[in-house]
Amino acid sequence: MKHSIMTAMGLALVATSFTAPADANPFKRLKNKVEEVKKEVEEVEEAADAVGDMVDAVSGDRRVGGPVIRSNGPTPRTRYPKTASHGDWKGRAPAAPAKYAGMTQCENLNLGNAFIAKAGEYTFSKGLNTETRSGLIEREHVQPNGCTLPGVGSGDVIYVEVDRGNFNTHEYNMQCVSFDGSQQLDRAWVPPTNNYTGKDVMLHTGNSLGYEPTATGSNSTRSGEYDKWLKSRGREMITFNMPYLHTDKAGTDFYCQYYNDKTGKSAVAFTYRRSPVGRP
């Protein structure tokens, strides 16, 4: 839709800008007009992309002055990378600077079963038919260091489990500061929390990736089954997904913590490299 709007605006600019030149050397003036219109269209595109990135961030985290509302996943814009013309993926952040790592105090939540993944599609067989579903794929299991997880990048999704009895998601908020201290992300731009549900983790039985545990049935059925499975183990899941920003051409490293204002401690901490595109 954005590109349709830009095309229409570009045509409008052309229609209003091109008048028949009456003086000498009309072709030179025509060329100048073309360059002017091209520049204006590019400025319109940059503005439209900036608005789109704000929409990504806001729509990704539906917590506004209240409890987290889980959705079935982020919007398509936050799930998939933009075209390469907007930049290259910059990879993952390194370990946190000592000044930030030393400030983090961990809640006693017994973190475990942590992995880094991305949102994507998988298949499973149903009789003679092959069906496709979405979920968390390309999982890399990681070991927390206390409550700190390894570095991630735009497009990555963090999954981690905590003890259910000691955790209340409504008490936490995400905080992120750049390694050099020059940027502190406000609420609309931090990595969104709990955008994924059980169906994204408990894939359909017979899935092409071989992940377990599995269940059959609809997405909502599998989400319910996964919640039961977690509860039976006294556990609860937390997810974070890493947004991109197309104007961040060089990539910026942040230290983030899921912080409890009441206790002054964090459930989870990690480093995050923001790229101009999502993970390929």
Secondary structure, DSSP 8 states (H G I E B T S, - for coil): -HHHHHHHHHHHHHHHH-----SS-HHHHHHHHHHHHHHHHHHHHHHHHHHHHHHHHHHH---SSS-----SS--HHHHS---GGG--------S--HHHHTT--B-S---EEEEEEEEEEEEEEETTEEEEEEEEEEEEEE--BTTB---EETT-EEEEEEEGGG--GGGEEEEEEETTSS-B--TTTS--B----HHHHS-BTTBTT--SS-B-S-HHHHHHHHHHHHHHTTEEEEEEE----TT-SS-EEEEEEEEETTTTEEEEEEEEEE-SS---
